[in-house]
C-alpha cells in the first residue's frame, strides 16, 4: 500500500463515508508498524440479544457468542453487557453484565479470557492487520465498482433524458425537434429561445455538477 494512494470517493455519492476523505483513507491503509508486533486491538460489543461480539481491528471478526449468564443458567431473563474493562498486559477481560426481570435487576461480574491471543505467535498482530487491510480494500473495490456501474447507467440515461425534454418543449413551441433546431441555428444564425435555455441552464449546469461531484475527483 506504500507505492500508490487510493483516490477518495465523493461523500455525496459514496455509501460509505470512510472512503470520502484523505485522512480516513490514510488511516485505513496505513503501513504496519513493527513496534505493534505484540499488540492486538480487540473490540468487545454487547448486542441487544445479550450476545458478545468480538472483532480484531474493528473488522477482522472473531465471532459472536452467547452470554456467559445464559450458558451458566444465571441469566434467566434478558442479559446485557453494561461495562467492559481490560489491560494490555493481561489476556483476561472484565465484563459487567446485568440480568433483569419484571421485578428485580442483578449485576454480574464475568471474567473473559481470550487465550487464543496470549497463546498465539507474534505473527497474529501482523496477520490481523493484513487481513483487515485486505477487507477494507475489498470494500473499497466494491464501492468503486458500484459507483462505476451507476456512472455508466447515468451516462446512458442522461442523453436520452435531456433530448426527450428538449424535444417535447420544441415540439410544443416550434413544431420541430432538437436536430431540426440545430440545423436551423447553423443555417440562419438564429437560435430558438428554448434551445438557448436548454444549452445554458440545463445542460451546462449538469456538466458543471458532474465535474464538481465526480466520484474519483481527489481535489
MDAnalysis code that builds the backbone (N, CA, C; Angstrom):
import MDAnalysis as mda
import numpy as np

u = mda.Universe.empty(657, n_residues=219, atom_resindex=np.repeat(np.arange(219), 3), trajectory=True)
u.add_TopologyAttr("name", ["N", "CA", "C"] * 219)
u.add_TopologyAttr("resid", np.arange(1, 220))
u.add_TopologyAttr("resname", ["UNK", "UNK", "UNK", "UNK", "UNK", "UNK", "UNK", "UNK", "UNK", "UNK", "UNK", "UNK", "UNK", "UNK", "UNK", "UNK", "UNK", "UNK", "UNK", "UNK", "UNK", "UNK", "UNK", "UNK", "UNK", "UNK", "UNK", "UNK", "UNK", "UNK", "UNK", "UNK", "UNK", "UNK", "UNK", "UNK", "UNK", "UNK", "UNK", "UNK", "UNK", "UNK", "UNK", "UNK", "UNK", "UNK", "UNK", "UNK", "UNK", "UNK", "UNK", "UNK", "UNK", "UNK", "UNK", "UNK", "UNK", "UNK", "UNK", "UNK", "UNK", "UNK", "UNK", "UNK", "UNK", "UNK", "UNK", "UNK", "UNK", "UNK", "UNK", "UNK", "UNK", "UNK", "UNK", "UNK", "UNK", "UNK", "UNK", "UNK", "UNK", "UNK", "UNK", "UNK", "UNK", "UNK", "UNK", "UNK", "UNK", "UNK", "UNK", "UNK", "UNK", "UNK", "UNK", "UNK", "UNK", "UNK", "UNK", "UNK", "UNK", "UNK", "UNK", "UNK", "UNK", "UNK", "UNK", "UNK", "UNK", "UNK", "UNK", "UNK", "UNK", "UNK", "UNK", "UNK", "UNK", "UNK", "UNK", "UNK", "UNK", "UNK", "UNK", "UNK", "UNK", "UNK", "UNK", "UNK", "UNK", "UNK", "UNK", "UNK", "UNK", "UNK", "UNK", "UNK", "UNK", "UNK", "UNK", "UNK", "UNK", "UNK", "UNK", "UNK", "UNK", "UNK", "UNK", "UNK", "UNK", "UNK", "UNK", "UNK", "UNK", "UNK", "UNK", "UNK", "UNK", "UNK", "UNK", "UNK", "UNK", "UNK", "UNK", "UNK", "UNK", "UNK", "UNK", "UNK", "UNK", "UNK", "UNK", "UNK", "UNK", "UNK", "UNK", "UNK", "UNK", "UNK", "UNK", "UNK", "UNK", "UNK", "UNK", "UNK", "UNK", "UNK", "UNK", "UNK", "UNK", "UNK", "UNK", "UNK", "UNK", "UNK", "UNK", "UNK", "UNK", "UNK", "UNK", "UNK", "UNK", "UNK", "UNK", "UNK", "UNK", "UNK", "UNK", "UNK", "UNK", "UNK", "UNK", "UNK", "UNK", "UNK", "UNK", "UNK", "UNK", "UNK", "UNK"])
u.atoms.positions = np.array([
    [0.809, -1.197, 0.000],
    [0.000, 0.000, 0.000],
    [0.859, 1.273, 0.000],
    [2.177, 1.128, 0.071],
    [3.033, 2.298, 0.162],
    [3.385, 2.865, -1.200],
    [3.166, 2.117, -2.281],
    [3.599, 2.540, -3.595],
    [2.554, 3.356, -4.331],
    [1.326, 3.425, -3.860],
    [0.298, 4.200, -4.516],
    [-0.716, 4.671, -3.487],
    [-1.510, 5.668, -3.883],
    [-2.527, 6.225, -2.996],
    [-3.884, 6.039, -3.654],
    [-4.823, 5.528, -2.887],
    [-6.175, 5.358, -3.386],
    [-6.878, 6.707, -3.442],
    [-7.689, 6.892, -4.464],
    [-8.437, 8.129, -4.596],
    [-9.652, 8.093, -3.681],
    [-9.954, 9.223, -3.093],
    [-11.142, 9.293, -2.242],
    [-12.398, 9.338, -3.111],
    [-13.489, 8.871, -2.529],
    [-14.768, 8.838, -3.216],
    [-15.627, 9.953, -2.662],
    [-16.282, 10.694, -3.530],
    [-17.041, 11.858, -3.100],
    [-18.132, 11.469, -2.118],
    [-18.269, 12.257, -1.042],
    [-19.198, 11.908, 0.047],
    [-20.642, 11.911, -0.397],
    [-21.010, 12.732, -1.394],
    [-22.396, 12.806, -1.838],
    [-22.809, 11.576, -2.625],
    [-21.825, 10.814, -3.101],
    [-22.127, 9.649, -3.922],
    [-21.808, 8.360, -3.187],
    [-20.769, 8.367, -2.354],
    [-20.338, 7.144, -1.681],
    [-21.343, 6.735, -0.612],
    [-21.584, 5.437, -0.498],
    [-22.457, 4.941, 0.563],
    [-21.686, 4.742, 1.871],
    [-20.346, 4.725, 1.801],
    [-19.524, 4.596, 2.998],
    [-18.645, 5.836, 3.114],
    [-18.887, 6.625, 4.174],
    [-18.185, 7.892, 4.338],
    [-16.698, 7.724, 4.612],
    [-16.280, 6.521, 5.041],
    [-14.865, 6.336, 5.378],
    [-13.972, 6.457, 4.150],
    [-14.540, 6.356, 2.947],
    [-13.752, 6.477, 1.727],
    [-13.831, 7.881, 1.139],
    [-14.428, 8.823, 1.859],
    [-14.686, 10.137, 1.286],
    [-13.666, 11.194, 1.697],
    [-12.686, 10.848, 2.537],
    [-11.681, 11.826, 2.946],
    [-10.297, 11.200, 2.901],
    [-9.299, 12.044, 2.679],
    [-7.925, 11.570, 2.609],
    [-7.464, 11.045, 3.965],
    [-7.876, 11.707, 5.046],
    [-7.443, 11.283, 6.378],
    [-7.958, 9.887, 6.716],
    [-9.221, 9.611, 6.394],
    [-9.775, 8.293, 6.703],
    [-9.142, 7.212, 5.843],
    [-8.856, 7.521, 4.584],
    [-8.198, 6.539, 3.715],
    [-6.784, 6.225, 4.209],
    [-6.038, 7.259, 4.578],
    [-4.681, 7.042, 5.091],
    [-4.709, 6.247, 6.392],
    [-5.739, 6.470, 7.211],
    [-5.852, 5.718, 8.449],
    [-6.201, 4.259, 8.217],
    [-7.043, 3.992, 7.222],
    [-7.440, 2.616, 6.930],
    [-6.300, 1.813, 6.328],
    [-5.517, 2.440, 5.470],
    [-4.492, 1.718, 4.718],
    [-3.081, 2.160, 5.125],
    [-2.906, 2.414, 6.403],
    [-1.581, 2.796, 6.892],
    [-0.659, 1.571, 6.948],
    [0.628, 1.836, 6.854],
    [1.615, 0.758, 6.882],
    [1.698, 0.141, 8.280],
    [1.993, -1.139, 8.333],
    [2.114, -1.836, 9.613],
    [3.384, -1.400, 10.324],
    [3.233, -1.040, 11.599],
    [4.367, -0.577, 12.402],
    [4.983, -1.783, 13.124],
    [6.277, -2.069, 12.923],
    [6.907, -3.225, 13.586],
    [6.797, -3.206, 15.099],
    [6.683, -2.025, 15.705],
    [6.574, -1.972, 17.163],
    [5.240, -2.512, 17.666],
    [4.292, -2.737, 16.759],
    [2.991, -3.298, 17.136],
    [2.942, -4.809, 16.978],
    [4.101, -5.451, 16.869],
    [4.130, -6.897, 16.669],
    [3.454, -7.660, 17.804],
    [3.553, -7.134, 19.025],
    [2.986, -7.835, 20.172],
    [1.702, -7.176, 20.664],
    [1.038, -6.403, 19.782],
    [-0.179, -5.683, 20.158],
    [-1.324, -6.111, 19.238],
    [-2.463, -6.442, 19.847],
    [-3.668, -6.779, 19.096],
    [-4.824, -5.988, 19.685],
    [-5.478, -5.174, 18.876],
    [-6.621, -4.395, 19.321],
    [-7.894, -5.230, 19.180],
    [-8.583, -5.438, 20.299],
    [-9.790, -6.249, 20.327],
    [-10.985, -5.359, 20.653],
    [-12.061, -5.503, 19.883],
    [-13.294, -4.763, 20.120],
    [-14.337, -5.724, 20.674],
    [-14.865, -5.404, 21.856],
    [-15.888, -6.212, 22.515],
    [-17.205, -5.438, 22.484],
    [-18.230, -6.046, 21.909],
    [-19.527, -5.386, 21.763],
    [-20.610, -6.282, 22.346],
    [-21.460, -5.702, 23.171],
    [-22.627, -6.408, 23.675],
    [-23.827, -6.123, 22.799],
    [-24.437, -7.146, 22.206],
    [-25.562, -6.966, 21.297],
    [-26.874, -6.867, 22.071],
    [-27.926, -6.476, 21.377],
    [-29.222, -6.303, 22.027],
    [-29.803, -7.619, 22.533],
    [-29.450, -8.717, 21.885],
    [-29.987, -10.009, 22.306],
    [-29.116, -10.676, 23.381],
    [-28.169, -9.925, 23.948],
    [-27.366, -10.436, 25.049],
    [-26.133, -11.200, 24.642],
    [-25.795, -11.245, 23.377],
    [-24.606, -11.958, 22.926],
    [-23.384, -11.049, 22.986],
    [-22.201, -11.667, 22.944],
    [-20.933, -10.944, 22.965],
    [-20.286, -11.086, 21.599],
    [-20.004, -9.944, 20.970],
    [-19.400, -9.935, 19.635],
    [-17.952, -9.474, 19.745],
    [-17.036, -10.285, 19.213],
    [-15.598, -9.984, 19.264],
    [-15.059, -9.752, 17.866],
    [-14.227, -8.739, 17.737],
    [-13.545, -8.490, 16.472],
    [-12.171, -7.895, 16.763],
    [-11.250, -8.081, 15.831],
    [-9.892, -7.555, 15.944],
    [-9.723, -6.450, 14.909],
    [-9.180, -5.320, 15.345],
    [-9.004, -4.148, 14.481],
    [-10.318, -3.716, 13.842],
    [-11.421, -3.874, 14.565],
    [-12.750, -3.393, 14.177],
    [-13.375, -4.146, 13.004],
    [-12.608, -4.884, 12.227],
    [-13.186, -5.509, 11.043],
    [-12.808, -6.979, 10.860],
    [-11.789, -7.461, 11.564],
    [-11.428, -8.874, 11.498],
    [-12.276, -9.596, 12.547],
    [-13.402, -10.148, 12.107],
    [-14.416, -10.671, 13.024],
    [-13.996, -12.027, 13.568],
    [-14.018, -12.146, 14.907],
    [-13.781, -13.422, 15.576],
    [-15.075, -14.215, 15.661],
    [-16.154, -13.531, 16.045],
    [-17.455, -14.183, 16.096],
    [-18.320, -13.634, 17.209],
    [-19.560, -14.122, 17.274],
    [-20.496, -13.755, 18.338],
    [-20.765, -14.982, 19.201],
    [-20.844, -14.766, 20.505],
    [-21.002, -15.863, 21.448],
    [-22.171, -15.571, 22.383],
    [-22.772, -16.650, 22.860],
    [-23.875, -16.499, 23.798],
    [-23.376, -15.889, 25.102],
    [-24.248, -15.172, 25.774],
    [-23.889, -14.549, 27.045],
    [-23.472, -15.606, 28.061],
    [-22.387, -15.362, 28.821],
    [-21.993, -16.316, 29.878],
    [-23.102, -16.559, 30.890],
    [-23.956, -15.581, 31.101],
    [-25.074, -15.760, 32.032],
    [-26.070, -16.773, 31.504],
    [-26.310, -16.729, 30.195],
    [-27.250, -17.682, 29.611],
    [-26.690, -19.099, 29.641],
    [-25.380, -19.211, 29.424],
    [-24.758, -20.536, 29.417],
    [-24.776, -21.144, 30.816],
    [-24.522, -20.315, 31.854],
    [-24.459, -20.817, 33.232],
    [-25.835, -20.985, 33.865],
    [-26.868, -20.470, 33.219],
    [-28.211, -20.577, 33.776],
    [-28.576, -19.439, 34.696],
    [-27.665, -18.493, 34.939],
    [-27.972, -17.363, 35.803],
    [-28.819, -16.324, 35.084],
    [-28.666, -16.245, 33.776],
    [-29.409, -15.247, 33.022],
    [-30.767, -15.774, 32.606],
    [-31.672, -15.940, 33.576],
    [-32.990, -16.475, 33.267],
    [-33.777, -15.498, 32.405],
    [-33.474, -14.209, 32.572],
    [-34.168, -13.189, 31.809],
    [-33.158, -12.477, 30.914],
    [-33.548, -11.347, 30.384],
    [-32.684, -10.621, 29.458],
    [-31.391, -10.198, 30.139],
    [-30.276, -10.435, 29.465],
    [-28.970, -10.021, 29.985],
    [-28.312, -9.083, 28.976],
    [-27.605, -8.079, 29.511],
    [-26.967, -7.082, 28.670],
    [-25.582, -6.763, 29.212],
    [-24.663, -6.488, 28.301],
    [-23.328, -6.032, 28.686],
    [-23.396, -4.546, 29.022],
    [-22.961, -4.197, 30.224],
    [-23.008, -2.806, 30.679],
    [-21.651, -2.133, 30.575],
    [-20.600, -2.842, 31.000],
    [-19.278, -2.232, 31.050],
    [-18.216, -3.273, 30.740],
    [-17.160, -2.824, 30.087],
    [-16.031, -3.698, 29.745],
    [-14.744, -3.009, 30.152],
    [-13.818, -3.770, 30.731],
    [-12.521, -3.221, 31.134],
    [-11.430, -4.245, 30.838],
    [-10.250, -3.753, 30.490],
    [-9.131, -4.651, 30.183],
    [-7.822, -3.902, 30.387],
    [-6.722, -4.669, 30.361],
    [-5.382, -4.098, 30.468],
    [-4.503, -4.779, 29.431],
    [-3.626, -4.006, 28.819],
    [-2.829, -4.529, 27.719],
    [-1.872, -5.639, 28.142],
    [-1.563, -5.763, 29.426],
    [-0.641, -6.791, 29.886],
    [-1.326, -8.103, 30.260],
    [-2.657, -8.127, 30.219],
    [-3.393, -9.328, 30.621],
    [-4.366, -9.730, 29.514],
    [-4.541, -11.036, 29.376],
    [-5.464, -11.550, 28.378],
    [-6.894, -11.651, 28.904],
    [-7.073, -11.501, 30.223],
    [-8.404, -11.610, 30.826],
    [-9.101, -10.254, 30.805],
    [-10.329, -10.245, 30.275],
    [-11.138, -9.034, 30.228],
    [-12.233, -9.126, 31.287],
    [-12.623, -7.986, 31.821],
    [-13.668, -7.925, 32.839],
    [-14.952, -7.407, 32.209],
    [-16.032, -8.162, 32.376],
    [-17.339, -7.778, 31.848],
    [-18.299, -7.556, 33.007],
    [-19.009, -6.457, 32.983],
    [-20.077, -6.195, 33.948],
    [-21.395, -6.323, 33.205],
    [-22.186, -7.324, 33.604],
    [-23.419, -7.630, 32.885],
    [-24.605, -7.537, 33.838],
    [-25.760, -7.245, 33.267],
    [-26.996, -7.172, 34.047],
    [-27.969, -8.230, 33.554],
    [-28.717, -8.763, 34.504],
    [-29.788, -9.713, 34.189],
    [-31.029, -9.224, 34.909],
    [-32.059, -8.898, 34.157],
    [-33.223, -8.255, 34.755],
    [-34.495, -9.023, 34.440],
    [-35.442, -8.891, 35.327],
    [-36.785, -9.414, 35.138],
    [-37.754, -8.270, 35.399],
    [-39.026, -8.579, 35.519],
    [-40.009, -7.530, 35.757],
    [-39.869, -6.916, 37.146],
    [-39.382, -7.696, 38.104],
    [-39.354, -7.219, 39.488],
    [-37.951, -6.958, 40.014],
    [-36.942, -7.622, 39.471],
    [-35.586, -7.482, 40.003],
    [-34.589, -7.210, 38.882],
    [-33.445, -6.681, 39.286],
    [-32.345, -6.430, 38.363],
    [-31.050, -6.712, 39.091],
    [-30.224, -7.584, 38.543],
    [-28.992, -8.003, 39.206],
    [-27.798, -7.737, 38.302],
    [-26.643, -7.501, 38.928],
    [-25.394, -7.268, 38.221],
    [-24.459, -8.451, 38.435],
    [-23.703, -8.793, 37.403],
    [-22.766, -9.913, 37.480],
    [-21.415, -9.459, 36.939],
    [-20.369, -9.871, 37.652],
    [-19.000, -9.666, 37.171],
    [-18.559, -10.956, 36.485],
    [-18.218, -10.849, 35.197],
    [-17.883, -12.033, 34.412],
    [-16.486, -11.857, 33.813],
    [-15.497, -12.667, 34.201],
    [-14.175, -12.609, 33.550],
    [-14.214, -13.339, 32.206],
    [-13.550, -12.797, 31.220],
    [-13.481, -13.405, 29.896],
    [-12.019, -13.466, 29.472],
    [-11.509, -14.660, 29.300],
    [-10.101, -14.851, 28.974],
    [-9.957, -15.169, 27.489],
    [-9.262, -14.309, 26.752],
    [-9.013, -14.520, 25.327],
    [-7.681, -15.244, 25.159],
    [-7.678, -16.535, 25.431],
    [-6.430, -17.298, 25.430],
    [-5.856, -17.486, 24.032],
    [-6.716, -17.396, 23.021],
    [-6.187, -17.584, 21.668],
    [-5.229, -16.451, 21.295],
    [-5.345, -15.307, 21.972],
    [-4.424, -14.200, 21.713],
    [-3.111, -14.408, 22.462],
    [-3.200, -14.750, 23.755],
    [-1.984, -14.918, 24.556],
    [-1.179, -16.138, 24.125],
    [-1.844, -17.163, 23.585],
    [-1.139, -18.379, 23.186],
    [-0.705, -18.369, 21.725],
    [-1.044, -17.331, 20.996],
    [-0.686, -17.265, 19.579],
    [0.741, -16.758, 19.416],
    [1.232, -16.882, 18.206],
    [2.592, -16.431, 17.916],
    [2.605, -14.923, 17.709],
    [3.804, -14.394, 17.510],
    [3.951, -12.956, 17.296],
    [3.380, -12.500, 15.960],
    [3.014, -13.447, 15.090],
    [2.505, -13.085, 13.775],
    [1.009, -12.799, 13.781],
    [0.331, -12.987, 14.932],
    [-1.108, -12.752, 14.966],
    [-1.439, -11.303, 14.660],
    [-0.699, -10.375, 15.248],
    [-0.980, -8.957, 15.001],
    [-0.758, -8.601, 13.531],
    [0.318, -9.163, 12.935],
    [0.585, -8.901, 11.525],
    [-0.512, -9.509, 10.651],
    [-0.917, -10.741, 10.968],
    [-1.976, -11.401, 10.199],
    [-3.288, -10.639, 10.318],
    [-3.629, -10.220, 11.539],
    [-4.877, -9.478, 11.734],
    [-4.842, -8.139, 11.013],
    [-3.694, -7.458, 11.068],
    [-3.572, -6.170, 10.401],
    [-3.697, -6.315, 8.889],
    [-3.013, -7.323, 8.320],
    [-3.061, -7.516, 6.870],
    [-4.460, -7.966, 6.419],
    [-5.092, -8.812, 7.214],
    [-6.440, -9.273, 6.866],
    [-7.426, -8.113, 6.892],
    [-7.295, -7.246, 7.893],
    [-8.169, -6.080, 7.974],
    [-7.947, -5.150, 6.793],
    [-6.683, -4.937, 6.424],
    [-6.378, -4.093, 5.269],
    [-6.970, -4.680, 3.996],
    [-6.883, -6.000, 3.839],
    [-7.449, -6.653, 2.663],
    [-8.961, -6.504, 2.627],
    [-9.623, -6.660, 3.780],
    [-11.067, -6.482, 3.826],
    [-11.471, -5.055, 3.474],
    [-10.718, -4.088, 3.984],
    [-11.017, -2.690, 3.641],
    [-10.795, -2.415, 2.167],
    [-9.760, -3.043, 1.589],
    [-9.501, -2.868, 0.167],
    [-10.622, -3.477, -0.670],
    [-11.125, -4.639, -0.249],
    [-12.242, -5.253, -0.965],
    [-13.496, -4.387, -0.868],
    [-13.727, -3.790, 0.299],
    [-14.863, -2.864, 0.448],
    [-14.701, -1.659, -0.478],
    [-13.479, -1.160, -0.570],
    [-13.217, -0.015, -1.451],
    [-13.460, -0.389, -2.914],
    [-12.961, -1.557, -3.317],
    [-13.150, -2.005, -4.700],
    [-14.639, -2.193, -5.007],
    [-15.373, -2.799, -4.068],
    [-16.803, -2.982, -4.264],
    [-17.510, -1.634, -4.398],
    [-17.094, -0.656, -3.596],
    [-17.699, 0.668, -3.663],
    [-17.427, 1.317, -5.007],
    [-16.184, 1.211, -5.472],
    [-15.823, 1.808, -6.756],
    [-16.577, 1.118, -7.898],
    [-16.720, -0.204, -7.829],
    [-17.477, -0.915, -8.862],
    [-18.925, -0.448, -8.910],
    [-19.523, -0.281, -7.725],
    [-20.912, 0.188, -7.680],
    [-21.034, 1.598, -8.263],
    [-20.062, 2.455, -7.961],
    [-20.096, 3.816, -8.492],
    [-19.878, 3.843, -9.996],
    [-18.982, 2.993, -10.497],
    [-18.756, 2.925, -11.937],
    [-20.007, 2.449, -12.657],
    [-20.709, 1.471, -12.057],
    [-21.954, 0.995, -12.650],
    [-22.999, 2.096, -12.682],
    [-23.103, 2.842, -11.569],
    [-24.066, 3.934, -11.515],
    [-23.717, 5.035, -12.517],
    [-22.420, 5.333, -12.643],
    [-21.996, 6.351, -13.595],
    [-22.275, 5.925, -15.030],
    [-22.054, 4.645, -15.313],
    [-22.313, 4.153, -16.667],
    [-23.802, 4.220, -16.992],
    [-24.636, 3.815, -16.050],
    [-26.074, 3.882, -16.280],
    [-26.542, 5.319, -16.456],
    [-25.970, 6.219, -15.637],
    [-26.338, 7.626, -15.770],
    [-25.879, 8.198, -17.104],
    [-24.683, 7.759, -17.545],
    [-24.177, 8.229, -18.832],
    [-25.045, 7.757, -19.987],
    [-25.657, 6.570, -19.823],
    [-26.539, 6.067, -20.872],
    [-27.915, 6.710, -20.819],
    [-28.404, 6.987, -19.628],
    [-29.762, 7.516, -19.469],
    [-29.830, 9.025, -19.646],
    [-28.755, 9.722, -19.285],
    [-28.781, 11.174, -19.286],
    [-29.028, 11.783, -20.673],
    [-28.319, 11.348, -21.724],
    [-28.593, 11.945, -23.047],
    [-30.039, 11.770, -23.475],
    [-30.584, 10.578, -23.272],
    [-31.976, 10.357, -23.664],
    [-32.923, 11.256, -22.875],
    [-32.621, 11.447, -21.582],
    [-33.482, 12.278, -20.745],
    [-33.476, 13.726, -21.219],
    [-32.277, 14.268, -21.472],
    [-32.198, 15.667, -21.884],
    [-32.754, 15.865, -23.286],
    [-32.501, 14.912, -24.165],
    [-33.044, 15.030, -25.524],
    [-34.564, 14.918, -25.508],
    [-35.079, 14.061, -24.663],
    [-36.535, 13.912, -24.588],
    [-37.184, 15.186, -24.080],
    [-36.568, 15.813, -23.087],
    [-37.130, 17.045, -22.535],
    [-37.141, 18.171, -23.565],
    [-36.013, 18.363, -24.252],
    [-35.956, 19.463, -25.211],
    [-36.810, 19.178, -26.436],
    [-36.894, 17.921, -26.825],
    [-37.736, 17.588, -27.977],
    [-39.205, 17.865, -27.690],
    [-39.640, 17.543, -26.470],
    [-41.028, 17.812, -26.106],
    [-41.306, 19.315, -26.085],
    [-40.345, 20.082, -25.556],
    [-40.535, 21.526, -25.484],
    [-40.538, 22.160, -26.871],
    [-39.610, 21.711, -27.743],
    [-39.551, 22.255, -29.100],
    [-40.777, 21.855, -29.914],
    [-41.282, 20.669, -29.705],
    [-42.457, 20.220, -30.433],
    [-43.677, 21.072, -30.089],
    [-43.749, 21.478, -28.817],
    [-44.882, 22.300, -28.389],
    [-44.775, 23.739, -28.906],
    [-43.546, 24.317, -28.873],
    [-43.397, 25.733, -29.184],
    [-43.041, 26.005, -30.639],
    [-42.228, 25.132, -31.250],
    [-41.722, 25.421, -32.590],
    [-42.015, 24.334, -33.609],
    [-42.709, 23.278, -33.188],
    [-43.087, 22.188, -34.091],
    [-41.868, 21.567, -34.783],
    [-40.811, 21.293, -33.995],
    [-39.614, 20.645, -34.529],
    [-38.932, 19.894, -33.397],
    [-37.825, 19.195, -33.738],
    [-37.038, 18.514, -32.710],
    [-35.671, 19.171, -32.612],
    [-34.798, 18.640, -31.734],
    [-33.513, 19.282, -31.482],
    [-32.602, 19.237, -32.697],
    [-32.688, 18.170, -33.506],
    [-31.847, 18.080, -34.708],
    [-32.236, 19.171, -35.696],
    [-33.536, 19.325, -35.921],
    [-34.006, 20.378, -36.834],
    [-33.690, 21.763, -36.290],
    [-33.773, 21.923, -34.960],
    [-33.469, 23.228, -34.369],
    [-31.995, 23.565, -34.510],
    [-31.118, 22.573, -34.406],
    [-29.690, 22.821, -34.581],
    [-29.356, 23.165, -36.033],
    [-29.982, 22.453, -36.967],
    [-29.789, 22.788, -38.383],
    [-30.256, 24.215, -38.654],
    [-31.355, 24.581, -38.030],
    [-31.879, 25.941, -38.178],
    [-30.872, 26.965, -37.666],
    [-30.224, 26.690, -36.533],
    [-29.246, 27.624, -35.974],
    [-28.021, 27.750, -36.864],
    [-27.555, 26.618, -37.415],
    [-26.373, 26.648, -38.291],
    [-26.675, 27.399, -39.581],
    [-27.870, 27.193, -40.129],
    [-28.207, 27.774, -41.433],
    [-28.555, 29.254, -41.331],
    [-29.203, 29.668, -40.272],
    [-29.706, 31.042, -40.199],
    [-28.985, 31.893, -39.153],
    [-28.274, 31.266, -38.221],
    [-27.652, 32.025, -37.143],
    [-28.617, 32.368, -36.025],
    [-29.828, 31.932, -36.138],
    [-30.847, 32.197, -35.118],
    [-31.051, 30.942, -34.269],
    [-31.121, 31.143, -32.967],
    [-31.330, 30.030, -32.044],
    [-32.660, 30.208, -31.341],
    [-33.461, 29.176, -31.359],
    [-34.739, 29.239, -30.671],
    [-34.501, 29.478, -29.169],
    [-35.328, 30.283, -28.527],
    [-35.159, 30.532, -27.078],
    [-35.150, 29.251, -26.245],
    [-35.962, 28.273, -26.627],
    [-35.995, 27.019, -25.868],
    [-34.658, 26.291, -25.945],
    [-34.007, 26.338, -27.128],
    [-32.699, 25.689, -27.293],
    [-31.629, 26.427, -26.493],
    [-31.669, 27.748, -26.517],
    [-30.697, 28.534, -25.762],
    [-30.835, 28.271, -24.270],
    [-32.065, 28.238, -23.798],
    [-32.300, 27.963, -22.380],
    [-31.815, 26.567, -22.004],
    [-32.043, 25.623, -22.890],
    [-31.627, 24.230, -22.631],
    [-30.113, 24.116, -22.563],
    [-29.407, 24.795, -23.475],
    [-27.947, 24.714, -23.515],
    [-27.312, 25.428, -22.320],
    [-27.812, 26.591, -21.980],
    [-27.188, 27.416, -20.948],
    [-27.573, 26.959, -19.544],
    [-28.863, 26.729, -19.336],
    [-29.350, 26.470, -17.979],
    [-29.275, 25.003, -17.591],
    [-29.774, 24.124, -18.424],
    [-29.887, 22.718, -18.051],
    [-28.622, 21.934, -18.342],
    [-28.180, 21.942, -19.583],
    [-27.051, 21.106, -19.982],
    [-25.748, 21.584, -19.355],
    [-25.485, 22.892, -19.387],
    [-24.238, 23.418, -18.824],
    [-24.176, 23.198, -17.316],
    [-25.303, 23.383, -16.622],
    [-25.329, 23.175, -15.176],
    [-25.084, 21.718, -14.832],
    [-25.637, 20.828, -15.626],
    [-25.429, 19.397, -15.389],
    [-23.963, 19.019, -15.583],
    [-23.314, 19.565, -16.591],
    [-21.899, 19.277, -16.830],
    [-21.051, 19.787, -15.675],
    [-21.348, 21.000, -15.174],
    [-20.593, 21.531, -14.046],
    [-20.788, 20.669, -12.797],
    [-21.993, 20.168, -12.591],
    [-22.263, 19.317, -11.438],
    [-21.495, 18.007, -11.527],
    [-21.451, 17.415, -12.712],
    [-20.723, 16.160, -12.888],
    [-19.234, 16.341, -12.647],
    [-18.680, 17.445, -13.109],
    [-17.248, 17.705, -12.908],
    [-16.953, 17.946, -11.442],
    [-17.831, 18.675, -10.755],
    [-17.602, 19.008, -9.355],
    [-17.780, 17.787, -8.438],
    [-18.714, 16.909, -8.782],
    [-19.067, 15.795, -7.902],
    [-18.592, 14.451, -8.428],
    [-17.605, 14.461, -9.320],
    [-17.136, 13.198, -9.866],
    [-16.599, 12.326, -8.746],
    [-16.987, 11.012, -8.672],
    [-16.596, 10.177, -7.529],
    [-15.120, 9.918, -7.432],
    [-14.356, 10.113, -8.502],
    [-12.931, 9.820, -8.449],
    [-12.097, 11.110, -8.417],
    [-12.781, 12.221, -8.151],
    [-12.065, 13.501, -8.026],
    [-11.351, 13.538, -6.693],
    [-10.076, 13.850, -6.680],
    [-9.272, 13.795, -5.449],
    [-8.830, 15.190, -5.012],
    [-9.608, 16.189, -5.378],
    [-9.242, 17.544, -5.014],
    [-9.872, 17.921, -3.686],
])
